[in-house]
Amino acid sequence: MLVAFAPHIACVIGAAAAVAADAFERRGLAITLAVLGLIGGAALAFASSARAPELTGDVVLSGTGFSATVGIICTIAALVLLGSWRPLTEAEHGGGLAALAAVSVAAAASAAVAADVLVLLIALEAMALCAYALVWSARTAAATEAAVKYFVQGAIATGLFVLGLAILFGLYGGSTSYVWIRGVMGAESGPPVTTAFVLIGVALAYKIGAFPFHSWALDAFESAPPHFAALLAGVPKLAVVVAMIILFSRSVFAGLDAAYTLWVFAILAVLSMAFGATGGLLQRSYTRMLAYSGVAQIGYALVGVALGAVSMTSVALLMTAYALAAAGAFLAAGSFAAARPGWDGTIAGLAGLGRERPWLGAAVAVAMFSLIGMPLTAGFWGKFLVFGVAVSGGYWWLALVGVIASVISFGYYGAVLKNLYFESAPPRDHAAAEARPDRVSEVAVVVTALLVLAIGCAPLLFGLQQILRVLTFA
């Protein structure tokens, strides 16, 4: 049992060591310790992936697919923190913020593999509390307002979750374990169970920013420091989406009418895809466009959630691809600001940057292509598999909406590429002459792009089954 907790313990130890180092104003050391904790967590998770998947009612699940999810979460977070080296070393209490990020990652990893409803709630709240502080850490009026909105809506989501948990515990008291509740519940699916399903489902929809529970995400990701937006945009969503499939399709609510659960999540998926894709077209801010993009990407993932356990591996791959691409895209915002101090945050303000910083521009192009779902990127395989499951199950209309939303997304992702490469750069001014490109951040963006390409090309070299075997939740 302790093996299943080892990655989480490594992350927490790294965070605690980072807090101690930051107390002595050793920010560089603090960040290093937090990153080492995350790397250790990833290594321990992947090392334990040889174990058979288990769903036995323990507090934390373990096995191939579950360990792989924890490893992926820790790896992406470590990469983001490394790419945040300059802003964190220059920020007051930057080491403490790195520690807070590491704690949020440990909480996300716990949520992804929770096998107990109460443990899931605690993990979600720990993750959310860290996220509120990370958004606020920009210390601007917009960030403060976004953090408050995030907190208030998060509190509402928590209240709904607690109500749902109270119903389950009142009906099937004795344990909050997934397996216990499922065993006692049996095939029962009366109004109380349906009410608990709706309450917990809405709470988790808030957490991932699905439409119409998305409004906190737009302001939070636009006003948060780019390096923390890079972490919060993908890692928590990957964790919660995996948790949703385990909770709704493989354990507690697996006995509910499949048609009912499918339609609930299918409607959320269609609305999220439509809203995110069309809303992104209207945006001029680069980071706000990415926030709308995130709503659409959650819509694609909810297609898989609607289809249930049969799509779990596909959804895990899709969300991994999104988390990597989002990390690179948001980290790039910080790199853009460092390379062009006068950048106003708009997409138009990126004119010519792809030619000035060719490696950075190419990496952002890869992230955009993956978010669209272009071949040879990880995003293509994620969408291909999720939509393929939908078509094979007879729900071709869900796949059709997803394809249309992806086509629409060419408009705003293409606008980024057009400005990076095909628009003329503004005349150099005094601010441009004093630019200090953040090369560490740029390297991190390039590494995320290489990982996206590696996952996208690997099935062509080794076969798709090799990739899916890593993420198997059988």
C-alpha positions as CSV (number, residue, x, y, z in Angstrom):
1,M,0.0,0.0,0.0
2,L,2.8,2.4,0.8
3,V,4.2,2.0,-2.7
4,A,1.0,3.6,-4.1
5,F,1.7,6.7,-1.8
6,A,5.4,6.9,-2.6
7,P,5.1,9.5,-5.5
8,H,2.9,11.7,-3.4
9,I,5.2,11.5,-0.5
10,A,8.2,12.5,-2.7
11,C,6.3,15.6,-3.9
12,V,5.4,16.7,-0.4
13,I,9.0,16.1,0.9
14,G,10.3,18.3,-2.0
15,A,7.7,21.0,-1.1
16,A,8.6,20.9,2.6
17,A,12.3,21.2,1.8
18,A,11.6,24.1,-0.6
19,V,9.8,26.0,2.2
20,A,12.7,25.5,4.5
21,A,15.2,26.7,1.9
22,D,13.0,29.7,1.1
23,A,12.9,30.7,4.8
24,F,16.7,31.4,4.4
25,E,16.1,33.3,1.1
26,R,17.7,30.5,-0.9
27,R,15.2,30.7,-3.8
28,G,17.3,28.8,-6.3
29,L,17.8,26.0,-3.9
30,A,14.1,26.0,-2.9
31,I,13.0,25.7,-6.6
32,T,15.6,23.0,-7.2
33,L,14.3,21.0,-4.2
34,A,10.7,21.3,-5.3
35,V,11.6,20.1,-8.8
36,L,13.7,17.2,-7.5
37,G,10.6,16.2,-5.4
38,L,8.5,16.2,-8.5
39,I,11.1,14.3,-10.5
40,G,11.4,11.7,-7.7
41,G,7.6,11.4,-7.7
42,A,7.5,10.8,-11.4
43,A,10.3,8.2,-11.2
44,L,8.6,6.3,-8.4
45,A,5.3,6.4,-10.3
46,F,6.7,5.0,-13.5
47,A,8.8,2.5,-11.6
48,S,5.6,1.1,-10.0
49,S,3.7,0.9,-13.3
50,A,4.7,-2.7,-13.7
51,R,2.1,-3.6,-11.1
52,A,-1.3,-4.8,-12.3
53,P,-4.1,-2.2,-12.1
54,E,-6.1,-2.4,-8.9
55,L,-9.5,-1.1,-7.9
56,T,-9.8,-2.8,-4.5
57,G,-11.2,-0.1,-2.3
58,D,-7.9,1.2,-0.9
59,V,-7.5,4.9,-0.3
60,V,-5.3,5.3,-3.4
61,L,-5.4,3.2,-6.6
62,S,-2.3,1.7,-8.1
63,G,-1.2,-0.2,-11.1
64,T,-0.1,0.4,-14.7
65,G,-2.5,3.1,-15.9
66,F,-3.0,4.8,-12.5
67,S,0.8,5.0,-11.9
68,A,1.3,6.3,-15.4
69,T,-1.1,9.2,-14.8
70,V,0.7,10.2,-11.6
71,G,4.0,10.0,-13.4
72,I,2.8,12.2,-16.3
73,I,1.3,14.8,-13.8
74,C,4.6,15.0,-11.9
75,T,6.7,15.2,-15.1
76,I,4.7,18.0,-16.7
77,A,4.8,19.9,-13.4
78,A,8.6,19.5,-13.0
79,L,9.0,20.8,-16.5
80,V,6.8,23.8,-15.8
81,L,8.7,24.7,-12.6
82,L,12.1,24.4,-14.4
83,G,10.7,26.8,-17.1
84,S,9.6,29.2,-14.3
85,W,13.2,29.5,-12.9
86,R,13.7,33.2,-13.7
87,P,10.3,34.6,-12.6
88,L,10.4,32.5,-9.4
89,T,14.0,33.4,-8.5
90,E,13.1,37.1,-9.0
91,A,9.8,37.0,-7.1
92,E,9.5,37.6,-3.4
93,H,9.0,34.2,-1.7
94,G,9.5,32.5,-5.1
95,G,10.7,29.3,-3.3
96,G,7.5,29.2,-1.3
97,L,5.4,29.6,-4.4
98,A,7.4,26.7,-6.0
99,A,6.6,24.6,-2.9
100,L,2.9,25.6,-3.1
101,A,2.9,24.4,-6.8
102,A,4.5,21.1,-5.7
103,V,1.8,20.6,-3.1
104,S,-0.9,21.3,-5.7
105,V,0.7,18.6,-7.9
106,A,0.7,16.1,-5.0
107,A,-3.0,16.9,-4.5
108,A,-3.8,16.5,-8.2
109,A,-2.0,13.1,-8.2
110,S,-4.0,12.0,-5.2
111,A,-7.3,13.1,-6.9
112,A,-6.5,11.2,-10.1
113,V,-6.0,7.9,-8.3
114,A,-8.4,8.3,-5.3
115,A,-10.4,5.3,-4.4
116,D,-12.4,7.0,-1.7
117,V,-14.9,9.8,-2.1
118,L,-13.7,11.6,1.0
119,V,-10.1,11.4,-0.1
120,L,-11.1,12.8,-3.5
121,L,-12.8,15.7,-1.8
122,I,-9.8,16.5,0.4
123,A,-7.4,16.2,-2.6
124,L,-9.6,18.5,-4.7
125,E,-9.7,21.1,-1.9
126,A,-6.0,21.0,-1.3
127,M,-5.5,21.5,-5.1
128,A,-8.0,24.3,-5.2
129,L,-6.5,26.2,-2.2
130,C,-3.1,26.1,-3.8
131,A,-4.6,27.3,-7.1
132,Y,-6.3,30.3,-5.5
133,A,-2.9,31.4,-4.1
134,L,-1.0,30.8,-7.3
135,V,-3.5,32.9,-9.3
136,W,-3.3,35.7,-6.7
137,S,0.5,35.6,-6.7
138,A,0.6,38.0,-9.7
139,R,-0.5,40.6,-7.2
140,T,-2.4,42.8,-9.7
141,A,-5.9,44.1,-9.4
142,A,-7.1,41.7,-12.1
143,A,-5.4,38.7,-10.5
144,T,-6.9,39.5,-7.1
145,E,-10.4,39.8,-8.6
146,A,-9.9,36.5,-10.5
147,A,-8.7,34.7,-7.4
148,V,-11.7,35.9,-5.4
149,K,-14.1,34.8,-8.2
150,Y,-12.2,31.5,-8.4
151,F,-12.5,31.1,-4.6
152,V,-16.2,31.9,-4.4
153,Q,-17.1,29.6,-7.2
154,G,-14.8,26.9,-5.9
155,A,-16.5,27.1,-2.5
156,I,-19.9,26.6,-4.2
157,A,-18.5,23.6,-6.0
158,T,-17.2,22.2,-2.7
159,G,-20.6,22.7,-1.1
160,L,-22.3,20.7,-3.8
161,F,-19.8,17.9,-3.5
162,V,-20.2,17.7,0.2
163,L,-24.0,17.5,-0.2
164,G,-23.6,14.7,-2.7
165,L,-21.2,12.9,-0.3
166,A,-23.6,13.4,2.6
167,I,-26.3,11.6,0.6
168,L,-24.1,8.7,-0.3
169,F,-22.8,8.4,3.3
170,G,-26.4,8.6,4.7
171,L,-27.6,5.9,2.3
172,Y,-24.6,3.6,2.4
173,G,-22.8,4.7,5.6
174,G,-20.0,2.7,7.0
175,S,-17.3,3.7,4.5
176,T,-16.7,6.2,1.8
177,S,-14.7,3.7,-0.3
178,Y,-15.6,3.5,-3.9
179,V,-15.8,-0.3,-3.8
180,W,-17.8,-0.4,-0.5
181,I,-20.4,2.1,-1.8
182,R,-20.7,0.3,-5.1
183,G,-21.1,-3.1,-3.4
184,V,-23.8,-1.8,-1.0
185,M,-25.5,0.2,-3.7
186,G,-25.8,-2.7,-6.1
187,A,-28.1,-1.9,-9.0
188,E,-30.1,0.7,-7.0
189,S,-30.5,4.0,-8.9
190,G,-33.4,5.8,-7.2
191,P,-33.8,9.6,-6.8
192,P,-31.3,10.0,-3.9
193,V,-28.5,8.3,-5.9
194,T,-29.4,10.4,-9.0
195,T,-29.3,13.5,-6.8
196,A,-25.9,12.6,-5.5
197,F,-24.7,12.0,-9.0
198,V,-25.9,15.4,-10.2
199,L,-24.4,17.3,-7.2
200,I,-21.0,15.6,-7.5
201,G,-21.0,15.8,-11.3
202,V,-21.7,19.5,-11.2
203,A,-19.0,20.1,-8.6
204,L,-16.4,18.3,-10.8
205,A,-17.6,20.2,-13.8
206,Y,-16.8,23.4,-11.9
207,K,-13.3,22.1,-11.1
208,I,-12.5,21.4,-14.8
209,G,-14.1,24.6,-16.1
210,A,-16.8,22.9,-18.3
211,F,-19.5,25.2,-19.8
212,P,-21.6,26.6,-18.1
213,F,-19.4,26.3,-15.0
214,H,-16.4,28.0,-16.7
215,S,-16.4,31.7,-15.9
216,W,-13.7,31.5,-13.2
217,A,-11.3,29.9,-15.7
218,L,-11.3,32.8,-18.2
219,D,-10.1,35.4,-15.7
220,A,-7.9,33.1,-13.7
221,F,-5.8,31.9,-16.6
222,E,-5.6,35.4,-18.2
223,S,-4.5,37.2,-15.0
224,A,-2.4,34.5,-13.3
225,P,1.4,34.5,-13.8
226,P,2.0,32.6,-17.1
227,H,4.2,30.0,-15.5
228,F,1.4,29.1,-13.0
229,A,-1.3,29.3,-15.6
230,A,0.9,26.7,-17.5
231,L,0.6,24.4,-14.5
232,L,-3.1,25.0,-13.6
233,A,-4.5,24.9,-17.1
234,G,-3.7,21.2,-17.7
235,V,-2.4,19.2,-14.7
236,P,-5.5,19.6,-12.5
237,K,-7.9,19.0,-15.4
238,L,-6.0,15.8,-16.4
239,A,-6.4,14.6,-12.8
240,V,-10.0,15.4,-12.4
241,V,-11.1,14.0,-15.7
242,V,-9.4,10.7,-14.9
243,A,-11.1,10.8,-11.5
244,M,-14.5,11.4,-13.1
245,I,-14.3,8.3,-15.3
246,I,-13.2,6.1,-12.3
247,L,-16.0,7.5,-10.1
248,F,-18.8,7.6,-12.6
249,S,-18.0,4.6,-14.9
250,R,-16.0,2.2,-12.9
251,S,-17.1,2.4,-9.3
252,V,-19.6,4.4,-7.3
253,F,-22.1,5.4,-10.1
254,A,-21.5,2.6,-12.5
255,G,-24.9,1.1,-11.7
256,L,-26.8,4.2,-12.9
257,D,-28.7,4.1,-16.1
258,A,-26.0,4.4,-18.8
259,A,-28.3,6.4,-21.1
260,Y,-28.9,9.0,-18.3
261,T,-25.2,9.5,-17.5
262,L,-24.3,9.6,-21.2
263,W,-26.8,12.3,-22.0
264,V,-25.7,14.5,-19.0
265,F,-22.1,14.4,-20.0
266,A,-22.8,14.5,-23.7
267,I,-24.8,17.8,-23.3
268,L,-21.9,19.3,-21.2
269,A,-19.5,18.2,-23.9
270,V,-21.4,19.7,-26.8
271,L,-22.0,23.0,-24.9
272,S,-18.3,23.2,-23.9
273,M,-17.0,22.5,-27.4
274,A,-19.4,25.0,-29.0
275,F,-18.8,27.7,-26.5
276,G,-15.0,27.3,-26.3
277,A,-14.5,27.1,-30.0
278,T,-16.7,30.1,-30.9
279,G,-15.7,32.2,-27.9
280,G,-12.0,31.8,-28.8
281,L,-12.6,33.4,-32.2
282,L,-13.6,36.7,-30.5
283,Q,-10.5,37.0,-28.3
284,R,-7.6,39.4,-28.8
285,S,-5.7,38.5,-25.7
286,Y,-3.4,35.5,-26.2
287,T,-3.8,34.0,-22.7
288,R,-7.6,34.6,-22.7
289,M,-7.8,32.8,-26.0
290,L,-6.0,29.9,-24.5
291,A,-8.5,29.9,-21.6
292,Y,-11.4,29.6,-24.1
293,S,-9.5,26.9,-25.8
294,G,-9.3,25.0,-22.5
295,V,-13.1,25.0,-22.3
296,A,-13.3,23.5,-25.8
297,Q,-10.6,20.9,-24.9
298,I,-12.6,19.9,-21.8
299,G,-15.6,19.4,-24.1
300,Y,-13.6,16.9,-26.2
301,A,-12.6,15.1,-23.0
302,L,-16.2,15.0,-21.8
303,V,-17.1,13.1,-24.9
304,G,-15.0,10.3,-23.5
305,V,-16.4,10.7,-20.0
306,A,-19.9,10.4,-21.5
307,L,-18.9,7.1,-23.2
308,G,-17.6,5.7,-19.9
309,A,-14.9,3.2,-19.1
310,V,-14.4,2.0,-22.7
311,S,-12.9,5.4,-23.5
312,M,-10.7,5.8,-20.4
313,T,-7.4,5.2,-22.1
314,S,-8.3,7.5,-25.0
315,V,-9.3,10.3,-22.6
316,A,-6.1,9.9,-20.6
317,L,-4.1,10.3,-23.8
318,L,-6.2,13.3,-24.9
319,M,-5.7,15.1,-21.6
320,T,-2.0,14.3,-21.5
321,A,-1.6,15.9,-24.9
322,Y,-3.6,18.9,-23.8
323,A,-1.7,19.3,-20.5
324,L,1.6,19.3,-22.4
325,A,0.5,21.7,-25.1
326,A,-1.2,24.0,-22.7
327,A,2.0,24.0,-20.5
328,G,4.1,25.0,-23.5
329,A,1.6,27.6,-24.8
330,F,1.3,29.4,-21.4
331,L,5.0,29.2,-20.6
332,A,5.5,30.8,-24.0
333,A,3.5,33.8,-22.9
334,G,6.2,34.5,-20.2
335,S,8.9,34.0,-22.8
336,F,7.2,36.4,-25.2
337,A,7.0,39.1,-22.5
338,A,10.7,38.6,-21.7
339,A,11.8,38.8,-25.4
340,R,9.6,41.8,-26.1
341,P,9.0,43.8,-22.9
342,G,6.6,46.1,-24.7
343,W,4.2,43.2,-25.5
344,D,0.6,44.1,-24.6
345,G,-0.5,40.5,-24.2
346,T,-2.5,40.5,-27.5
347,I,-2.2,38.0,-30.3
348,A,-1.5,40.9,-32.7
349,G,1.4,41.9,-30.5
350,L,3.2,38.7,-31.4
351,A,3.9,40.0,-34.9
352,G,7.3,38.8,-36.1
353,L,8.3,37.0,-32.9
354,G,8.4,33.7,-34.6
355,R,11.2,35.0,-36.9
356,E,13.0,36.8,-34.0
357,R,13.0,33.7,-31.8
358,P,12.8,30.8,-34.2
359,W,13.0,27.9,-31.7
360,L,10.3,29.5,-29.5
361,G,8.1,30.2,-32.5
362,A,8.4,26.6,-33.7
363,A,7.6,25.2,-30.3
364,V,4.5,27.4,-30.0
365,A,3.5,26.2,-33.5
366,V,3.7,22.6,-32.4
367,A,1.6,23.4,-29.4
368,M,-1.1,25.1,-31.6
369,F,-1.1,22.2,-34.0
370,S,-1.5,19.7,-31.2
371,L,-4.4,21.7,-29.7
372,I,-6.1,21.7,-33.2
373,G,-5.5,17.9,-33.5
374,M,-3.1,17.9,-36.5
375,P,-1.4,14.6,-37.4
376,L,2.1,13.9,-36.0
377,T,1.1,15.5,-32.7
378,A,-0.1,14.0,-29.5
379,G,-3.4,15.9,-29.8
380,F,-4.2,14.2,-33.0
381,W,-4.1,10.7,-31.4
382,G,-6.1,11.9,-28.4
383,K,-8.9,13.3,-30.5
384,F,-8.7,10.4,-33.0
385,L,-9.2,7.8,-30.3
386,V,-11.9,9.6,-28.4
387,F,-13.9,10.4,-31.5
388,G,-13.3,6.9,-32.8
389,V,-14.8,5.4,-29.7
390,A,-17.8,7.7,-30.1
391,V,-18.4,6.7,-33.7
392,S,-17.9,3.0,-33.0
393,G,-20.5,3.3,-30.2
394,G,-23.0,4.8,-32.5
395,Y,-22.7,8.4,-31.2
396,W,-21.3,9.8,-34.4
397,W,-22.9,13.2,-33.7
398,L,-20.7,13.8,-30.7
399,A,-17.7,13.1,-32.9
400,L,-19.1,15.4,-35.6
401,V,-19.5,18.3,-33.1
402,G,-15.9,17.7,-32.0
403,V,-14.6,17.8,-35.5
404,I,-16.5,21.0,-36.3
405,A,-15.2,22.6,-33.2
406,S,-11.7,21.6,-34.1
407,V,-12.1,23.1,-37.5
408,I,-13.4,26.4,-36.0
409,S,-10.4,26.4,-33.7
410,F,-8.2,26.9,-36.8
411,G,-9.4,30.5,-36.6
412,Y,-7.8,31.5,-33.3
413,Y,-4.8,29.1,-33.3
414,G,-4.1,30.1,-36.9
415,A,-4.2,33.8,-35.8
416,V,-1.3,33.1,-33.5
417,L,0.7,31.4,-36.2
418,K,-0.1,34.1,-38.7
419,N,1.2,36.8,-36.4
420,L,4.3,34.9,-35.3
421,Y,5.4,34.3,-38.9
422,F,3.6,36.4,-41.5
423,E,3.2,39.8,-39.8
424,S,5.9,42.4,-39.7
425,A,7.6,43.1,-36.4
426,P,7.1,46.6,-34.9
427,P,10.1,49.0,-35.0
428,R,12.6,48.4,-32.2
429,D,12.2,50.8,-29.4
430,H,14.1,51.5,-26.1
431,A,12.2,48.7,-24.3
432,A,13.1,46.2,-27.1
433,A,16.8,47.1,-26.8
434,E,16.7,46.2,-23.1
435,A,15.0,42.8,-23.7
436,R,16.3,39.9,-21.6
437,P,15.1,36.7,-23.3
438,D,14.3,34.0,-20.8
439,R,16.3,31.1,-22.3
440,V,15.4,28.6,-19.6
441,S,11.7,29.2,-20.2
442,E,12.2,28.9,-23.9
443,V,14.0,25.6,-23.5
444,A,11.1,24.3,-21.4
445,V,8.7,25.3,-24.1
446,V,10.8,23.5,-26.7
447,V,10.9,20.4,-24.6
448,T,7.1,20.3,-24.3
449,A,6.9,20.6,-28.1
450,L,9.4,17.7,-28.5
451,L,7.3,15.6,-26.1
452,V,4.2,16.4,-28.1
453,L,5.9,15.4,-31.3
454,A,7.4,12.3,-29.7
455,I,4.0,11.1,-28.6
456,G,2.5,12.0,-31.9
457,C,5.1,10.1,-33.9
458,A,5.6,7.1,-31.6
459,P,2.5,5.2,-32.9
460,L,3.9,5.4,-36.4
461,L,7.2,3.9,-35.3
462,F,6.2,1.4,-32.6
463,G,2.4,0.9,-33.1
464,L,-0.4,2.6,-31.3
465,Q,-0.8,-0.3,-28.9
466,Q,2.6,0.5,-27.3
467,I,1.4,4.0,-26.3
468,L,-2.0,2.7,-25.1
469,R,-0.4,-0.1,-23.0
470,V,1.3,2.6,-20.9
471,L,-2.1,4.2,-20.2
472,T,-4.1,0.9,-19.8
473,F,-6.7,1.0,-17.0
474,A,-7.9,-2.5,-17.7
